[in-house]
Amino acid sequence: MKLSDLTLFDAPPQEADAGHADVPIPDTTIDRLIAGRARSAPDAVAVIEPGRRYSYRELDAESNRIAAFLLDRRIANAPVAVLAERSFALAAALLGILRAGAVYAPVNPAFPLRRQQAMLRRTAATVLLYGNGHAHAAQTHLWECPDLAMALCLDHDDPDGAAEPEKPRMVEGLWDHVAATASDAVSGGGWRSAITGERFPDWVMRDYADNVRVKLARHLTPASSVLEVGCGSGLTMAALAGRAGSYLATDLSGTMIGTAGAHARARGLDSDRLSFRRLAAHDLGALKAEAGTGFDVVVLNSVVQSFSGYGYLRRVLATVLELCADEAVIFLGHLWDAGKRDAYADAGASPESLDALFVSPDFLRQLPREFPAIAAVEITPMTARARNELTDFGFDCVLRIRSGAKRAADGLPPATRLRLGRGALAPFADAPPLHAGRPEDTAYLIFTSGSSGTPKPAANTGQALLNLCLWFAEFCDLGPGERVYQVIACSFDASIKNYLATFAAGATAVLLPEGPYDPARMLDILQRERVGVLNPGVPSQIHPMIDLAAADGYRALASLRVLALGGEAPDPGRLRDWLRSPTCRLEKLANIYGPTECADITAAGSWRPDELADRKTLPIGRPIRNARCYILDSGGRALPDGAVGELCIGGAGVGTGYPGDEALTAERFQPDPFRPDGRMYRTGDLAWRREDGQIVLTGRQDDEVKIRGHRMTLGEIEAHLRTLPGVEDAAALCRAGEDGEPRLVAFLAADGAGGGVPDEDRLAALLADRLPAAMVPGRFVRLAALPRNAHGKLDRAALAALRPPPAPSPVDAPAAGTVERRVMRAWSHVLGDRPLAPDDDFFRVGGHSLAVVMLQNALVREFGHAPPLADLHRDCTVRGHARLIATRPDAAAGEEIGRFLTRDEGPPVFCFPPIIGLGWVFAALAERLDGLRLFAFDFVARPDRIARYADAVADAAAGGPVVLCGYSAGGNLAHRVAVELERREIGVDRIVLIDSEPRLGKDGPSEAEALAFARRSLSLLGPQGQTAEAVARLEAYTQAHRRDRDDSPVSAPFALVLSRSMRADPSDAWRSVCRGGVTSAQAAGHHDDVIGQDNLGTNAPLLRRLLDPRLPLVASPPTQEPA
């Protein structure tokens, strides 16, 4: 007999899982129940997202189209990946996948690209459904994940229509700076190692030039016409220009063009054959109007890596093909190989270099299918006398062009990757109702952290999902008319239940838009939509929202009936003031528990507010229906009440395991010792059962931890830590911070002397490229060696006893002065108590755009005045804010009506604010518009405001082009200022309007209705932002907007940028006051967030093209959303 076979306890009763209840599970699937709801109440509202409501008829039709599409492609019983934010499109995709009998595999768009790809590779999904805002990532995945064969955009007809995020490498100012500060042609081209940061040796660059010379030698003759796109400092030009008849070198940087010209003259290149043009790659079409543009050779050498994505590269190639002679070659040199990106990262490449465009050779091989003029694709390694960074991770490609050639379909390469727009669903609009799934089939995959360093998928069945949703609907008393708040990211299994249980009950899902956590916005939507049920995941997510609601006596929470918390232990004390308030209508506060491997929820407890008066902790309750919870000892025997053991789960919710990992599945999923033919999951959680059957958690058996609801293994974090440059060994711990919240701390042992380990900021950046933000340690502590016990194993107890040294300041800053200490006090009022240093950045220590408004009010309370919001955004360190305070001792000395938001060079753009009346709303946009200077006006509550705005525009423009921009109500201010400027004979180049409708002569809402709407906008600032001054400004602006109308026409052209909230195109209305023509373009997002951080990746490039007076004013018609 082994020692483990002995037990100190008498055998417990045979019923080892007291408290469970077995209820028959219908022999159907959740999608069939939801379809029944759609038939019985087709016009009921199924989904509410900002600016739009969708009925059950629309949800049923869209999900059936998706199911029919998947079944037509023979996608059944296989994973279908979905890359989309919380949206109707995501809900319809989830339901459509289940209807097709396929497996839902969500990929969180907020995760780093490399983690998304690791998930896609593990699922081996062949189909990716995505939202248009994530087209850039979807196209990258399509070409870089070997199993993916198709990507379908759910909400846009053109799969290439979405603007890709503009990368820093595509900004003219960056290359101007590189050229201006360079000492030679090598450094002038930015040629530095991404691994060491050192300048490449001369021999590497000579080999680089020889590589292109050798590969193009047979294509160059004295009669050849050559176009080089992105000439840089002239290394490629020097290798080729002497062999060609004419050579046109282009670059987006004027300074770089000057540098290349100087180097050409120094080398004695023939200036008669050599010419230069300042031209970005996307503007090459300007050459089509010029004579003699039939180029024999087009060179893009070490340029493609700076492009924003595959879509941009495809558009540039389409233009280049139009510039080629009938027979020509296009040389794509030094392409970073997408298949070697991870190896490059593991070699120590900087995060900035990994942001380059890495190209899949498969993408290039498929080009002839799209561009028949491409007769051949030749992919070759870069050549050099010895291996180096360029040859190890890069390659070259030559495209042979024969424009007149006609190629039969069988002569084209096979189509291995398909990019499809929403139009691909159209043929299935009239498909009969489809339900191909069975209860026993796998329904979904959700990823959890894996100790091997990669996330692992956990699978579960349609029956488990149905059991969960029916229980949750009953537990929350859901039914028609009820509203459930969906705030959980798609990477959590709870999000699936929050959609499907809601729909199965005929209730309405209210969606919180994706983006940085914003409790004010979360609270506003909850109040406006009268949400009754909220399952936010972790309690810490709702604490700030409840704190904000306190300012108004918790009235904003009055509709809330059920609050279901999970993921971490709730603290009833944090909720006590709300629960005792007279406005609290809460019927049930729930603590729910369940691992992903067991269908989200296994146990639950609930309490009325009056039952929580003296409670400090809450148990996780009892098993839900058809679930069983066992407390077992190490030998697998049931323990009596009060004894701590491992919590193991049986019953209907137990999943099928970890696909592709049979060993781990066998370890964690075992036969149920108490039920014949049953299966049991070992959670690794330690727990004990009270006499009343409620279960209490006490800790973990392994290294798994939870931080802000994110379940992770320390082993996965440690695996990534060990790949960092200079790191020999590593360990990670989770410990409570000064605020009591859990924090990750990494301990690193360096190889050798440790001089090669980067600083903390660089280490964090390297990990952020691979791991979700919650898994990146907040501190990195260097040790000579990790502590080991007598058996040579890591001594985690010794590590836990170590106290990390204080966090270093970014620089060796002198001690804070008096003003700086007072600024820190104001910061702490907004951010909470935390250590601060003079050079801390407000946004890196927890601030966000709305918090800046709260900070301004805190500074007013501290000093009696505060700098303008734009200045607080621009110079956002403690020291910077103190400097602003010290240099403006009298805030009332002259009223400021506007200011430049950045110090960039370039033409000015004059911006007028929405009804909130503050120009700071343009601050985040201003940071994205390199080469333009945004001048943001506040609303001025004076009758001469238009004249004062016009004076300021005339002074700041100083005779240059005038571009006006108005957001919402600000569009009418922009129009009236344009009228005044043209009256003064000052020309206006263009007027760009964001979600703006003209007031003109039409009647609008009553003053009371307008003020009520405007106050909802002000509520976005939260209680601390609703000062008397802010309310007065808002009311004055609202009254002026209703009263001031001007039908006078202007000569300037108008460009409209319309969010998804604009259900009607106002172009015709604006044409009545515009002689210069009106164009319109569709933007991502909704009215409130069209220039918010979460949509600027898509919208900033669009706005930059429209606002820049140096570019032609071209916009596309807005695309229509599905009805």
N, C-alpha and C positions, 0 to 999 in steps of 0.2 A: 504494500500500500504506500502511495506517495503522500507526502505531507499535505499537498494541495487537496487530497481527497478528504481530509478531516474538516469538520465544521464545528464551531463553538455553539451553534444555535440548534434548537430542536427543529425538526422539519415543520415548515409552515403549513397552513391549510393547503389542500390540493389546488385551490383557486389562487394562483400566484399573481393574478392581475386584477385584484378586486377593483371595482369601480367601472368596469367596461360595460358597454351595452351593445348588443348585436341587433342590427336592424337590417331587413332585407334590402339589398341594393338592386334597383331596377336593372333589368337586362337590356340596357340601351347605352347610348353615349351622350355626352354633354351637348354635342353639336345638334343632335336630334331634338333634345329638349328646347334648345334655344330657337331652332327653326319653328317649333310649335308655338313659342311665344310670338314670333314674328307673324305667324298666320293668324293668331287670335287678336293681336293688337298691332297691326302693321304701322300705324301712324304714331305710336308711342315713341318717346325720345329714348334712344339707346345710349348715345354718346354726346357729351357736351365738351367741346374744346373751345378755346378763346375765339370768339367771332363766328362760331358755327355750331349748329345742332344737327345730328343725324338720327333718322328714324330707324325703327327695327326693320322696316322694308328695305331701306338702303343698306343696312348691315347685312341682312340676309342675301340681298342681290349681289353685293360686292364679294362676300365670302364664297358664294356659290360660283361666281366667275373665277375666282382664284382656284377653287377646288377643281373646276372643270379644266382649267389650264394645266394644272399639275397632273391630273389623270390623263389628259391628252398626251402629256410628255412621259407618261408611264412612271410617274414619281409616286410610289406607294410604299408604305412600310420602310421609308428611308428618310433620313434627316433633311429638312429644308431650313436653311439658315435665314434669319430675319435681322436686318440691320436698320433699325428705325427707332425714333424717339416715341414717347407716349403720344398716341394719336389714333384717330379713327383708322388710318391705314394699317397701323400695327394690330389693332383689335380685329379688323377684318382679315388680315393675314393669318393671325393665330387661329381664328375660327375656320378659315378656308383650308388651312393645312390639316386640321383635325377632320374636316369633312372629306378630305381626299384620302384619309387613312394614312397620312404621312406623319412625320415626327417633327414637332416644333422645336427649333434650336435657336433661341435668341442670342444675339451678339450685341453687347452694350456699346453704343457709339462713343460713349465717354471713355472707354478703355483705350490704352495705347494701341497703335496700329499693330505692333508686334504681338501683343496679347490677343487681339482679335484674330490674327492669322493663326496663332497657336490653337485657338479654339476651333477655327474652321478646319484646320488639318486633322484635329482629333475627331471631329464629327464625320469627316469625309463627305460632307454635303456636296451635292452636284449642282444645287440651285440656291441662289441667294436672292431674296426679295429685299428691297431697300427703299428708304425714303429719299426723295430728291436731294434733301440737304446733305446726304451722305454719299452722293454719287462719286466723289473723288475717292473715298475709301473703298467703295464697292468696286470701282474699276481697278484699283490697285489689287484688291483681293482676287478679282477674276483672273488676272494674269499671273498672280504669284502663288495662289493656292492650287496645287496640282489637280485636285479632284473637282474643283468648280468648273462647270461647263456652261453656266448660264447665269446672268444677272438681270433681274427684271425690276424696273423702277415702278413703284406702286402708285405714284401720284404725279407723274409727268410723262407726256407722250414722247419726249426726246430724251433718250438715255444720256446724251452728251450735252443736254441743254443747261445743266447746272453750272454756275460759275465755280471754278476751283479756287481754294484759298490762295491768295497771293503770297508767295514766299519772299523772305527777305532778299534772297539772291536775285529776285526780279526787280529790285528797286534801284533806280538809277543812282540815287545818292550813295548807296553802298559802294558801287564801283567807282564813282567819282572820288570817294574818299580813298579807296585802295590805290587808284592811279595817282592821286595827288601826294600820297605819303610814301610811294614806292621809291626804292633806290636803283632798281634795275628791272629788266623785262620779266624776270622770274617772279620777284615779289610783286611786280606791277600787275601780274595776272592772278594774284591771290594764291600762288602755288605754295601751299604749306601742308605738311602732313597732318591729317586729321587724328593721327594716333599720338604723335610726339609734339605737335604744334610747331615743329621746326621747319625752316625753309628747305624745300627739296634741293638735293645736291645738283650741281650743274650737269653731271653726267646723266642723271635721270631725265632732265629736261632736254638734253641733246638727243637722248634715245626717243623721247616723246616726239620731237620734231622729225627725227629720222623715220619713225614709224609711219607718219602720215605721208612723208615724201615718197617712201618706197611703195606704199600701197596705192598712191595715185599717180606714180610716174608714168605708167603706160596710158593714162587717160589725159595727160597734159601734152599739148603741142604749142608751138608759137602762135597758133591761131585760136587756142582755147580761150573761152570766156568763163571766168571763175567768179562765183559769189561766195563770200564767207560771211556766215551769220554768227555774230558774237566774236569779233576778232581779238578782243582783249588787248593785251599789250603788244601783240604782233608776232608771237612765236611761230604760229602756223603760217602766217603771211610770209614771214622771212623764209620759210622752207619751200613755199610753193610759188610765190609771185614771180620770181625770176624765170619760171618755166612756162608761164602763160602769156597769151597775147594781151589780155586785159584782166584786171583783178579789182573787184569792188568789195571793199571791206566795210561791214556794218557793225554797229554796237549800240546798245541803248544808252551808254554813257558818253556824253560829249567829251569829258575829261579823258576817258580811256581812248577815244578816237584821236585826241591830240597826242597822247602818249605813243600810240601805235604809229602815228605819222612821224613823230620825232625819231622813233627807232628805225623806221623805214629809211628816212633820210640818212641816219647814221650808218646804215648798212649799204648805202649807195643804190637802193632800188630805184628803178626807172619811174620817175613821177608821172611820165606821160601815160604809162600803162596802169598806173595805180590810182584809185580814187577811194574816197571815204564818205560814208553817210551815217549820220546819227539816226538809228532806226531800231526799234525793238522788234523782236521776232514776230509778234502778233501784228505789226504794222508793215510787214513786207509787201502786202498787197499794193502799197503805194508805188512800188516799182513797176506794176503791170502797165501803167499808163505811159511808161517811158520806152523809147525806141531801143532796140538792140538788147532786149532782156532775155533772149533765148540762151540761157547759161548752159554750158557744156558740163560744168562741174559745180556742184554746190557743197560747201563744207560747213558742217556744224561739229566742231572739234572741242570737246570738253565744254559743251554749251547746254546740251539736253538736260544734264543733271540739275541745272538751275530752273528748269521749267516747273510749273505748278503741278502737273500731273499728266496722265496718259491722254486726257481729252485735249489739253493744250498742245501736246506734241502732235496729236493727230491733226489739229487745225493748222499748225505751222507747216506740216508736211503737205497738206492739201494746197496751201498757198505756194509753197516751194515748187510743187509739181507744175503749177500754172506758169512758173517762171522758167522752167527748163526747156531746153531745145528738144527736138523730137527724139534724139538719142543722147542720153546724158547719164551721169552718175551722181548720186547723193551720198556723201560720206558722213556717217554719224560716228564720230570718233570719241574714244574714252567714255563709253557708257558704263555707268556703274551697274553691275550685274545683280538683278533682284534676287537671284538664287544664292548670292553670297553676302547679302545684307547682314544676316545674323553672325556670320563668321567675321565680318568687318567690325561689328559691334563688340564681339567677344575679344577681338584683337585690341580693343581700347579706343576705337574711333569715337570722337566726341558726339554728343547728341545733335549738335548743330550740323555736323556733316551727314548724319543719318537722316536728316530732314531733306536731303537731296532727292531727286527723282532717280530711283533705281529702276532699270528697265528689264523686263522679261524678254529673253530671246523669242519666246513664243509669240509675243505681241508683234514683233517685227516680221516673223514668218507668216503671220496672218494678213499683213498689209496688202498683198496682191488681191485678196478677195474684196477689199474695199476700194483699192486704187488699181484698176486694171493696167494702167500705164507702167506699173512696177513689174518688170519682166523677171527679175531674179533678186533674191535676198541672200547676200553672202555674209556670214557671221564668222569672224576670225578673232583669235586672241591678239592682244597688243604685243608687239615685239620689243625686246630690249636685250642688251648684252647680259643683263642679270635680273633676277626677280626683284621687284620693288612693289610698293603699295599700289601703284597704278596698274601694273600687270596682274597682280594677285587678285584684284577685285573688279577689274574692268575688262571691257572687250570693245571691238570695233564692228561696224556694220556698213556694207556698201549696198546701196539700192541701185540696180541697173534699170534705166528708164528707156522704154520704147513706146512713145505716145501713140503711134499709129497701129500698134499691134493689137490684134483681136485674139482673145484667148478663149478656148472652149472651157466650159465649167469643169470638165474632167482634167483640165490642165492646171487648175488652181489647187492650192493646198487645201486639205480637208478642214472644214470649219470645226475647230476645237473649242472655241469660246464664242458665246452669243451675248450681245448686249441688246436688251429689249426695253422698249418704253411701255407705258401703260396701254398703248394701243393694242398690244399683243393679247390683252384680255377681251377686247371688243368682240371677237368672233364667238365668245362664250356667254354673251349677254342673255341669250334665250335658252341656255342649257337647262334641262330639267333638274329639279332638286336632287342634289347628290349627297350621299352619306355612305362612304366606303369603309369607314373605320369600324372595328369591333372592340368590345370592352377589354378584351385581353391583349390587344395590340399596344405596343409602346406608343405613347402619346406625345411625350416631350423629353428633352434633355436640358438639364441645368448644370452649369459648371460650378465646381467648388475648388478650393485651393488644394494643390497636390504637393506632397513633400519632396517629390522628385524635381521640382522646379517648374513644372508645367501644370496648368489647371486640368482637372479631370471631370468628365461628364458623368452625371448621375441620371439614370433613366427611370421612368415610371409609366404606368399603364393608364389607359382610358378609364378603367374601373376605379382605380385609386383616385383619379382626378374627379370622377363623378361623385364618389363618396364624400370627398372633401367639399366640393361645391354645394352639394345638397345640405351637408351639415352646416356650413357657414351661412347659407341663406336662412336656414331655420334659426341658428344661433343669434343672428342679427335681426331676425324678423323682417327680412327683405320682401318687398312686393312692389307692384306697380306704383309709380309716384315717388318711391324712395330714391334718394341720391347717395351714391357711394363715391367717395373721393379716391381717385387713383393717383397716388403720388410716388409709387415705388418704381424703381428702374427695372427694365425688362430682364436684367441679369439675376434678379431675385425670383424664386419660385412663387413668392406671395403675389407678385404682379399677375400671374396667370389666374389665380383664384379671384383676384379683385375684379378682373374682367368677366370671367365666365360665370361665377356665382351670381354676379349682378345681372347678367343677361338671362340666366336660367330662371331668375325670379321675376323677370319683366321690369326690373328697376333701371336706373340711369347711372352710367359711369361718368363722373365729372373729372376731366383730366387736367392735372397741373402741368403747364408747359415745362419742357426740359430746360435746364440752365443751372447756373450757380444757385445754391440754396438761398432762398429769399423768403424769410418768414412773413414779411409784410405782404408779399404777393400771395403767398399760400393762404394767409388769413383773409385777404380781400376776396379771393375766389370762393373760399368756404362760406363766407357771409353772403356774397352776392348770389350764389347758386343754392343757398339754403341746404347745405350738405348735412345728411343725417348720420352717416356711418363713415368712420375714418379708421383705416388700418395703415398707419404710416410706417410700419416696420419698427424702427427703434424709438424708444421714448425720447432720446436726446434730440430727435428731429422736431418734436413738437414743443419742447420747453420754450425756445425763443418765441414761437408763435403765441403760446399762452401768455408769456410775459408781455408781449405787445398788446394783447387783448385786454390786459389789466387796466390800461389807461382809460378805457371806455366802459369799465365795469363788467368786462367779459361779454358784452352784448353781441359781439361778433361771433361768439361761440354758441349762441342761444339755440341754433337749430340742431346742434350735435346731440344725437341720441345714444350712439354706441362708439366707444373708443377702444380699439383692440390693439394692444401693444405687445411686442415680442422682440426677439433678437438680442436683448440685453435686459438685465433686471430693472424693472421700473421702480421709481422712488415716489411713493404716494405723497411724500412731503412736498415735492415740487409742484404738485397739483392741488394741494389742500385749499389754498385761497380761492381758486376757481370753483372747486367742488362745493365750497361753503357759500358761494355767492348766490344771491337771489335770482340771477339770470341763468344759472346752470340748469339745464334740462336733461342732463345725462341720465340715462336709465341703466347703463351697463358699462363698467370699466373692466376690460378683460386683459388677462395676462395669458398669452398663447405661446406654445412651445412646439417645435418639431424640426427635425433635420431635413435638409433637401432630399435625402435618400428615402424619406417616408412621407412624401406628398405634403410638405409645408407645415401642416398642423397635426400633431399627435395628441396633445393634451391642452386643456384650456380651463381657466378659472375665471369667474366673473363676480363682480361686487357692485352693489348700489353705492352711491356717494356716501350715504349715511353709515355704511359699514366700514368705511376707510378712515374714520376719524383718528384713530390711534395707531394705525398700522405703519410700520417702518419698511417692511418687506412684504412681498407677495409670493406665494407658491405658484407653481405652474398649473395647478388644478388637477383634474382627473382626465383619463383618456376620453377622446371624442368617440362617437359611435363607430363601432366596428374596428376600433384600435385597441391594442393591449399594451400595457406598460409593465415590464418586469424589473425588479431590483434583484440582481444576481451577484453572487460572489465569484471569485476567480475560477472556481470550478464549474460555474454555470448553474449553481443551485439557488433557488429562490430564498431571499432573506426575509425575516419578519419585519413588521413595522418598526421604524426607528433605527434600523441598521443601514449603514451606508454601503452601497454597492454600485455596480455599473447599471445604468439605465438601458435596458434593451427593449426593442419595440417589435410587436407582432401585429398581425391583423391585416386589414384591407389596404392600408396605406403603404406597406413595405414595397419598395421599388424593386426593379429587376437587376440592379447592380451598376457597375461601371463598364460600359462597353469598351472592349479592347484591353481590359485589365482583368483577366480571369483570376489571377492570384489574389489581388486585393478584394475582388468580389467575394471569393471564397472565404477570405479572412473576416470580412465585415458582415456578410449575409450568410446566415447559418440556418440549419433546420430549427424550427420552433420546438423546444423540448416539451412544451405543454400542449401542443396541438398537432395531431397527426397531419402530415402533408402540409403543415404551415411553414412559413419562413420567418426568420427573426433578424433584425438589424441590431448590431452592437454599436451604440452611439459613442462610446468613450466618455460620456458624461457620468459624473458621480452624483448620486441622489439617494434620498430616503423617503419613505412613505409615512405620512402621519396617520394617526388612528382614524381620522375621518376620511381617509383615502386620498387626500391631497398630497401631491408630490413636491418635494423641495430639492432644488439643485444645490450642489455644494462645490463643484469644480470639474476638472478634467483629469483623465488618466494620461493624456499625451500632451503634445506641444501645440494643440489647436487653440486658438484664441479668437475672440470677437472684438472688433473695434468699430464703433458706430454702425453695428449691424453687419459688418463684413466679416464673414467666417474665413479664417485663413490659418494655414499651418506655418509655424515658424520655420519649419524645414524648407518650405518653398522659398521664403525670403532669404534664408541662409544660402541656399543653392545659388541664387542670383548674386548675393554679396560676394561669394567666392570667385565669381567671374570678373569682378571689378579690377581695374589696373592696380598692380602692386600688392594685391591682397593674397596672403597665403592661406589664412583660415578666418572664419567668421562665425558669429553667433548672434542671435536676436532675442530680445526679451520684451515682454509687454509689462509695463509698470505704470502706476498711476502718476499723472502729472500733478502740478501744484493745484490745479483746479479740480482734481479728483477724477478727471477723464483719463481713460487708458491711452498710453503713448507707446510707440515702438522705439526701442533703442538698439542700435547695432554696435557690436563690439568687433573690431578688426585687428587681426595680427598681420603685420606687413611682412613681405618677403624681404630678406636682407635687412638693410638699414631702415627700410620704410620710406625712403625719400620719394619713391614713385607713386605713393598713394595720393590721389587728388584731394583737394579740400572738400569740406562738407557740402557746399553748394554743387560742386561738380559731381560728387558721388550721388547726391539726390537726383540730379538731372539725368545721370546715366540710368538709374533705376526707374525713373518716371517714364523712360522710353519702353520699359518692359512690363511694369507692374501698375495696377490701379493705384490711385493716389493714396487710398487708405493703407496700402501695404508698403509704402515708402517710409522708412524710419525718419523720425524727426531729429534724431541725434546720431552721430557717428563717433564712437569713442575708440581711439587707437591704444592698443596694448602691445607690450613686447611679446606676449604669448597668452593664449587663452588658458584659464585655470583648468587643471585636470585632476581627477581623483586618483586614488592609488591604483585603479585598474586602467588608467589612461583615458577614461571617458570624460567628456565635458562636464565640468562641475557648475551646473546652473545655479546652485545655491550660492556659490562664491561669486558668480557674476551678479546675482541679484543684490548681494551685499555691497557691491561697488557703487559709489555715487559718482555719476558723470560730472566732470568739471563744468563750470558755468558755460553756457553757450557763447562762443566768441562773437564779437561784433564783426561786421564785414571788414572793418579796418581797425587799426589800433586808435580808436577815437578817444580824445580827451574826455574827461568827465563832463557830464551835462551841466550847462549853466542854469541860472535861475529860470530864464524864460523857457528853456528846453524842458526843465523839470515840470513846469506848469503845463506845457504842451503834452507831456507824457500823462499828466493827470487827466487832461481832457480825453486823450486817446483811451485811457483805461475806463473812463466813463462809458465809452462806446463799445470797446472791445472786451471789457472785463479785465480783471486784475491779471497781469502777466509781466514777466521781466521785459523791459524795453531798453533799447540803446539809442543814442542820438542818430545813428545811421540806419535804424530799422525802417523798412519800407511799409507804409500803411497797408498796402494790398497784400504783402507777403506775410503779415502777421494777423490776417483775418478780416481785413476791411474789404468793402465792396462799394459800388457806386452809390447805393442808397445810404450806406453808412457814412459817406462823406457829408451828406446833408446833416445827419445827426451830429457828426463831428463839428461842423460849422456852428451848430447851436451850442455844443459843449464849449467851444472856444469863446463864444459870445458870453456865456455864463462865467467863464474863467477870467477873460480879459476885458469884457465890456464891448468888444468888437471882434470881427474875424475877417480874414481875407476872402475874396470872391471864391466861389466854388471851383472855377476853372483853375485858379492858382493853386488851390489845395490839391487838385488832381495832378497838376503838372509837376510840382515840387513836393513829393509826397513822403518825405522822411521827416522824422522829428526835428532834425536840424533845419530842414528846409522850411517847415511850418513856423518854427521859431524865428527864422530870418524874416519871413513874411510879416509876422506879428511885429517884430522889432522895427522894421522899415516903414510900417504903416501905422503909426501910433494913433492916428485919428481917422477912423473908418468913415466918418461923416464928412470928410473934407472933399466935397465935390461928388456929385452922383455919377456913378459909373453905369453906362447903359450897355456896354459890351467890351469884349476883349479878345485878343488872339489866344487860342487854346494851346498852340504849340509854337515853338521858336523856329520851325522849319523855314527854309527858303521856298519861294515859289509864289504863284499868283494867289491872291486872296479869294476866299469864298465867304459870303456874308449870310449867316444863318439866323433864322427867326424861329422862336421856340413854339412848342405846342401849348395847350391851355394852361399847363403848370407854370409857364411864364419865365422859366430859368434856362439860360443858354447852356448850362453845364450838361444838359442831356446830350449834347453833341460831343462831349469829351472823349468817350470811348471811340467814336467814329474818327475824331481828329487824329488819334494815335495811329489809325490804320491808313491814313491818306498821306503817305510820304510824297513830298513834292508839292503839296497844297497847304495853304495856311487857312484854317477855319477861324473866322471872326464871328463869335457867338453873341447875339444880342439877348438881353433880358427884356421882358415886357415893361414899358414905361407908362405909368398911369398919369400921363399928362396929355392935354389936348393937342400939343404940338409934336407928338411922338413921331409922326411920319417925317416931318421936316428935320427933326433931330437925327433920326435914322439915316436920312439921305445925306445930311451933313457929314456924319461919321463915315458913311460909305465913300463919299467923294474924297474925304481926307485920306482914308486908308488906301484907297485904290490908286491915288496919285497919278491919275491919267491912264492907268492900265486897264485891262478888261474887267468888267464888272459881272460877277456871277452871283446870283441870289438863290438862296435855298430856304424853303419853308416846310416845316413839319406840322401836319394837321392844321390847326388854326393859324399857325405861322405862315402857311401858304398865302392867306389873304393879306397878311402884313407884307410879305414879299411882293405881291402884286401891287399893292398901294404904293410901296416905296419905288417900284419900277415906274409907275405912272409919274411920280414926283421927279425922279431922275431924268426921264425923257422930257418932262416939261422944262427942265433946266438944260436940255440938250446934251445930257450925259448918256451915252449909249450903254445899253445893257446887253451883254453877250448872250445870256441865257438865264432861264429861271427853272430850277429843279424843285419839284414839289413832291413831298413824301406823304402819301395817304391824306391828301388835302382836297376838299371840295370847295368850290367858290360860293361865297355868300351872295354876291350880286344883289339882285332885287327880290330874291325869294324869301318867303316866310320860313322861319325855323321853329324850333321848340319854344315853349314859353320860357320866361326868365327863370321860373322856379325849376322847370325841367332841366334847363341848361346848367343852372348852378348845381343841381343834384348830380348831374353827370360829371361836372368839373370836380366836385368834391371827391368823387370816386377816384379820379386821377390823382388828387392830392393824397389820398389814403395810401398810395403806393410808397410814400415816404415814411409811413409808420407814424406813431404818435409823436415821436420826438421831432419829426420834420414838419408837423402841422402847427407852426407858430402863428401868432397873430399877424405877423408881417406876411407870411406865406398865404394865409387865408385872404387877407386884404388884396394882395396882388392877384390871386386867382379870381376873386369876385370882380375886380376891376377889369381884368382881361375878358372874362366871360361877358360882362355887360358891353364892353367895347366891341367884341366880336359879333354880338347880336345887332348892335346899333350901327356900326360903321360899314357902309356898303359903297362900292365904287364900281360902276360898269364901264369905266374908261378903258379903251383898248390900248395895248402896248405892242411895239414892233418886235420885241424879243421873242425867240422861240421858247416853248415850254416843253419840259420832259417830266412826265409823271412816273413815280415809282410807287407801285401799289402792293400792299401786303395782302395776305390771305383774308383779312377782315373786310376788305373792300368788295362788297358783293356786286357793285355796279361800277363801271368804268366812267369817271367824270370827265373824260376827254372832251365830249361834245359841249359840256357846260363851259369848260375853260376856253374852248375855241371862240366863244362869243366875245372874249376880251383879248384875243391873241391874233395878231396878223402874221406872226412868224411860223405858225404851224405847231402842232401838238403831237408828241410821240409818247408812248407809254411802255413800261417794262414791269414784269412781275418780280416781286421780291420774296424772300423767304420770311417766315414768321407772321406775326399778327401785329395789330396796330400798336399795342403797348410796347412791343419788343423788337420792332423792325430794325432799330439801330442799337439794340442791346447786344451784350457780349456774345450770347449764344447764337446770334444770326449774322454777326459781322463777318465771319469767315466766308459766307456767301455774298452778303450784300455790300460789303466795303468795296470789292473790286468793281461791282456794277456802278456804285455811286461815284467811284473815282473816275471812271470813264465818262460819266455824264457831267461831272462837275469841273473837269479840267478844260479850260478854255483853249488849250493847245490841241485838243482832240476834236474831231468832228462829232456833232451831236447826233448819235445814232442809238436808237433803242428798239427793242422788239416788242410786238404786241403782247399784252398779258395773256398768259395761258389760263384757261378756264379749269376750275377744279371740278371734280366729279360731282354730279348733282346729288 
